[in-house]
Amino acid sequence: MNTLGMRSRRSVAVIALIASMGLVLSACSSSGSEEAATESPAESETASEEVVVAEVDPAQWDAEFDWGTFSLSPDIAKRVADGEPLRVVLSMQGTGIPVFGRQQQIGVDRACAAAKEAGINVDCRMVGPASTDTAAQLAEMEALLNSAQVDCLVVQSGEPNAFVKIVDDYVGKGIPVFGENSDVADSKRFAFFALNEFEASKANGELTAAVMKEQGIDPTAVAVGSGLPTGPWAISRMEGFKAGLEGAIPGVKFFNDAESGLPTGDGFTVDETIAAVSPFLKGNPDVNLFFHTDQGVEGVGKVIESDGYLGERYTSGFNISAPILDSIEKGSILVTVDQGGFRASTTKRSSRSRHASTTWPRVSCRSPNSHGWSRSWLPRAVQMDP
């Protein structure tokens, strides 16, 4: 909502991160501590300290990457050897971003619980500004680094290029760093976990075309927009949707593209989206389909409903909420991709009962004028991108 695109991001890559740290945990547990336990109290204290020192030789944790050699911080290795919890921190773009912020917290909580069930001693927390504020996020990350409060870092950023230096600073101090949702590709991060943005959005475009054909809707002109149109994730989604729609409806006209997506507010709120989209649609009457890269699709749906465009103009997008489900039933939203657990599933709704599909990679959609599900298929909608 990364954001957020939030590519919703309902489940965070922390669990994979923790698993990797588990290697440090198991390797730092040695027979040396058992040996110390058999000695007298006075001797044990001295011997224990000697064992820990020997056990955390930084060289044994060296790892080779394309960019060079990583050496784990001796302090982190010692914390594990001493039985202290690994402090895993997720720094995200905006903890209060609608839908996305809550989904990220759920992901952190579930990952941390799973790690503890697996016997890994961890202490997880999510930090970041309330809404998109790159400077504030970077400053907080810098403060955490300088105060030695992080043993393993996960980064979700709105502007990846701005985070290269801070990520490299963490790695330079021997702290493993992973990316999720939006990649800091030019940094020394260990790995990146996210939805395959292009393919998920391509599936959205294909399904949107199928629903439009089923209902006899002719796309006169298609516009695209995003809460953060310059974000790599958003660009991939706009490109994917265009590819999917054009593949199903050759010659379809696009008002703009991934390089000129309409900005709808980096706070990713409904009010911001309405403020941007309402005048846009009023000034461009030929646009009857608007694709939104994130939960801003909710705001587009509300514009269609409140400005008298129901049955004439439509939208498709990403993420899920009760209002989005309502708009699907009303017919303003055709398709939405729910990214729960890095699984993209198009929302489906039946009568007054609601259900967000979580089966990966199933994508399904209810046609507003039909009973039951009009489409149910298995495209290459979601792929892990390590």
Secondary structure by P-SEA (a helix, b strand, c coil): ccccccccccccaaaaaaaaaaaaaaaaccaaaaaaaaccaaaaaaaaaaaaaaaacccccccccccbbbbccaaaaaaaaaccccbbbbbccccccaaaaaaaaaaaaaaaaaaaaacccccccccccccccaaaaaaaaaaaaaaccccbbbbbbcccccaaaaaaaaaaabbbbbbccccccccccccccccaaaaaaaaaaaaaaaaaaaacccccbbbbcccccccaaaaaaaaaaaaaaaaacccccccccccccccccccccaaaaaaccaaaaaacccccbbbbcccaaaaaaaaaaaaccccccccccccccaaaaaaaaaccccbbbbbcccbbbcccccccbbbbbccccbbbbbccccccccbbbbcccccccc
